[in-house]
Amino acid sequence: MMNKGRQEAIERGEEWSEEPVTDEGSRDRNGWITFLNLLGWVSLVFGISGAIFIWVNYSNKSVLVSTYYDVTKDVIDPAFVAFGFAVMFQGLCVFALFLTLSKILIKLK
């Protein structure tokens, strides 16, 4: 069964294309949507992996316990724990921002 618009175009002798007509702006927006999604996910992955890296490498420090003997004790440095959470939160916020922007571009299509 033929589409009415297609049948009328064939009767007039015009060529009919099955591909949807898109403008250049739509193609350009698809690139931005992909770019924003990719950048958001990369930011999330680097934020989480950066926080883990900070916690593993910098959150422990050795403190001298005794003044007479060289006895040290490993303690958790709260500044680096907080810094790790800040890096993770930053990655999460940038992820949310870029995905929101890409959803807005999808709606504008």
C-alpha positions in Angstrom: 0.0 0.0 0.0 1.5 3.3 -1.1 1.6 6.5 0.9 -0.8 9.2 -0.4 2.0 11.8 -0.7 4.3 9.3 -2.4 1.6 8.4 -4.9 0.8 12.0 -5.7 4.5 12.7 -6.2 4.9 9.7 -8.6 1.8 10.9 -10.6 3.4 14.3 -11.0 6.6 12.7 -12.2 8.7 13.8 -9.2 11.3 11.6 -7.6 10.5 10.2 -4.2 13.1 9.6 -1.6 12.6 7.2 1.4 15.2 9.1 3.5 13.8 11.7 5.9 14.7 15.2 5.1 16.9 16.7 7.8 18.5 20.1 8.0 22.1 20.8 8.8 21.3 22.1 12.3 19.8 18.7 13.2 23.0 16.9 12.2 25.1 19.4 14.0 23.0 18.9 17.2 23.4 15.2 17.0 27.2 15.7 17.2 26.8 18.0 20.3 24.5 15.5 22.0 27.0 12.7 21.5 29.8 14.9 22.7 28.0 16.1 25.8 27.0 12.5 26.7 30.6 11.3 26.2 32.0 14.2 28.2 29.5 13.6 31.0 30.4 9.9 31.3 34.1 10.5 31.1 33.8 13.1 33.9 31.9 10.7 36.1 34.4 7.9 35.6 37.4 10.2 36.2 35.7 11.7 39.3 35.1 8.3 40.9 38.5 6.9 39.9 40.2 10.2 41.1 38.5 9.9 44.5 39.6 6.3 44.8 43.1 7.2 43.9 43.2 10.0 46.5 41.8 7.7 49.2 44.2 4.9 48.5 47.4 6.9 48.1 47.0 9.9 50.4 44.4 9.3 53.1 46.8 7.4 55.5 49.6 9.1 57.2 52.1 8.0 59.9 52.1 9.9 63.1 54.9 9.6 65.7 53.3 8.3 68.9 56.3 8.2 71.3 59.0 10.8 71.8 61.5 8.3 73.3 61.1 5.5 70.8 60.4 5.8 67.1 56.9 4.3 67.3 54.6 5.4 64.5 50.9 4.8 64.1 48.9 5.0 60.8 45.9 7.3 61.0 43.4 8.5 58.5 43.9 12.1 57.3 40.5 13.7 57.2 41.5 16.4 54.8 42.3 14.0 52.1 39.2 12.0 52.7 37.2 15.2 52.3 39.2 16.1 49.2 38.3 12.6 47.7 34.6 13.2 48.3 34.9 16.7 46.7 36.5 15.2 43.6 33.8 12.5 43.4 31.0 15.1 43.9 32.5 17.3 41.2 32.5 14.5 38.7 28.9 13.7 39.6 27.8 17.3 39.2 29.5 17.7 35.8 28.0 14.4 34.7 24.5 15.6 35.7 25.1 19.0 34.0 26.2 17.6 30.7 23.5 14.9 30.5 20.9 17.6 31.3 22.2 19.7 28.5 22.1 16.8 26.1 18.5 16.0 27.1 17.6 19.7 26.4 19.2 19.4 22.9 17.2 16.3 22.3 14.0 18.1 23.1 15.0 21.0 20.8 15.2 18.6 17.8 
